[in-house]
Amino acid sequence: MEKADKASAKDLNDEAVQHLNKAIVIDPEYVGARNNLAVLYFKMGKAELAIAQLEEALRLDPHNATLFTNLSVGLLKINKLDAAERGARTAIDPDRTGATQARMLLGLALIRQGKFTAEALDCFSRSREEYPLARLLAAGVLIAQGKPEKAKPEIRMYLSSPKPDCRAAANRWLAPIEQGKETSAMMTPGPGMKD
């Protein structure tokens, strides 16, 4: 595991994968090694392999919120949206208030399924301090709900964040709202909306 961490820190991903696989051979129930291997596979664009490791880790540790959160990331990557939604919901334990990433993932899974609900809006509202993009996603939900005036301050706050990656999209959404023109759910963010 230590050798994998050192290799990963140097961006020697193939070497890190080899070390993690050795750790799993030595201890097939080493959940941490499986999780780290999954994260590396995601980094390498191998979502299916990552998901397989996370599913095995969850078989061993079925109450691990981090594993469910990481699984949701992978399922979103391969467009298994219902499963991503379930994974994110499982990661959000009612007793934990700090499940910000899982809430963000749940919101993403919902809107990618066309569910522009109060629940999706709540997920983004609770995530926006940690994830500035959540403000823009909340604006998309509000636009889809026919509330463009409520979306305007969310878009402005997003644009004032340190590094708004989706600046062009945010400006495209804001312009018709400020001009009093009709907006539509077609403006709602989806994959590949970066500038």
N, C-alpha and C positions, 0 to 999 in steps of 0.2 A: 504494500500500500504506500509506504514512504517512497519507494523508487518510482511508483506511478505518479505520485504528487510532484516529485522533482522533475520527471520527464514532462509532465503536463505543464509545469511552470515555464519550461523552455520551449513550449509548443511542439514537443516531440510526441505527437498524439499516438502514432502507431506503436511506439515504444511503451507509452503509458498503458495502452490497451493490452499489450502483451503482459505487462506486470500485473494488471488487474485480473486478467484471465488466469494467471498463475495463482493469485490469491484466492480466486474462486475455486480452483482445482483443489487447493490445500484445504479450504473451508467453504463448501458449497452453500453454507447458510450465512455467509458474511454479507449481510444486507448493505453495509456501507460501501463495500467494493462493488456490488451490483449497481447501486445508485450512482457511484462515481463513473462506472463504466457506461451507464446510460447517458450521463451528462456528456461524456466524451463522444459517444456515438452521435448525439444530437449535434455537437459542435462539428463533427465530421460529415454531417448530412445523412446519417444512417438511422433515420427515425424508427424504422421497423425493428432493427436490432436493439435500439434503446428501449423501445416499448416491451420487447421480450424480456429484457433484464429487469425492468420495473415490475412487470407482471409476476415474475418469479420472486422478486424481493417482497412483493405484496402478499404472495402466498405464504412467505415466511414471517412477515410482520404486517398483518392485515389492518393495523390501526395507525400506521405511520402516515401522518398528514403530508410530510415532505414527499414521500413516494407518490401519493395521490396527486399532489400538485405537479410534480415532474411528469407523471403519466398524462395529466391533462394537457400539458404543453405539447407532448408528442402526438397526442390524439388530435389536437388542433392542427398540427403541422400536416397530418395526413387526412384531414377533413372528416374525421370520425366525430362529428359534432355532438351527437347524442351521448356517446361514451365520454367525450371530453367534459360535457356538462355534468354527467354523473360523477366523474372523478373529482371535479372541482367542488361539487356539493359535498362529497365525502370528506374532502380536505377541510371544509369549513365546519368544524365542530362547534355546536352551539355554545360550548363553554370557553372557546378561544375567541378573543376579540382581535387578535393580531394576525388574522389570516388574510392579509391585504393582497398578496399575490394570488391566492386562490379565488378571492372575490373578483379580481381583475380578469382572471381566466374564465370564471363563470359568466361574467358580463360579456366577454368576447364570444364564448360559446353560444350564448343566447342570441346576440345580434347577428352572428353569422348564420343562425337558423331563422332569421327574420322575426325574432321575438323581441320587439322594441317595447318591453314592458316596464312597469314600475320597478320590478325586481332588478332588471338590467341597469336601470338608472341608479338604483340604490347601490349596486355593486360598484359602479364607476364613481359615485359620490364618495363612497368610503375608501376608494383607492387613489383619489386624485392628489393627495399630498405626497404620496410616494411615487406615483406614476403620472406625470403631467399629461400624457396622452389620454388618460382617463377623462380629463375635462373635454377633450375633443370628441371622444366616444360618447360621453354624456350628452353633448350638444347634438350628436347624430341621433340619439334616442329621442331627444326633445323635438327635433325637426320631424322625425318619423311620426311622433305623436301629435303633430300639428301645432307645436308651441315654439315657433322660431324666435319670438322675443325673449323667451327664457333661455334659449340656446345662445343668444348673442353674448352675454357676459362669460359664459363658459369658453366660448371661442376666443374672446379677448384675453381671458386669463391664460389660456393655452398659448396664445401668441406671445404673451409676455414672459413665458417660462424661459429658462436659460438656453435650451437647445430644442426648439420646436421642429422636429424632423419633418412634420407634415405641414409646413408653413403654407405652401401653395394651395393645398386642399383646404386648409382652414380659411384662407383668404377667399377662395372660390365660394365657400359656404357663407361667409360673412357678407360679401358684397350684395347678394340679392335680399338678404334680411335687412340690411341698412337702407336699401333702396325701396323697401316695402313690397318687393316682388314675391310671388309665390315660391315656396321652397317645397322640396319633395324628399321622400325617403330614399330616393336614388342617390342623394348626396351622402348617405350614411356610409361611414368608413368600412372598408373591407380589406382583404389581403392586397398588398402591393400599392397602398395609397400614398406611400412616401413620395416626396418631390422628385 
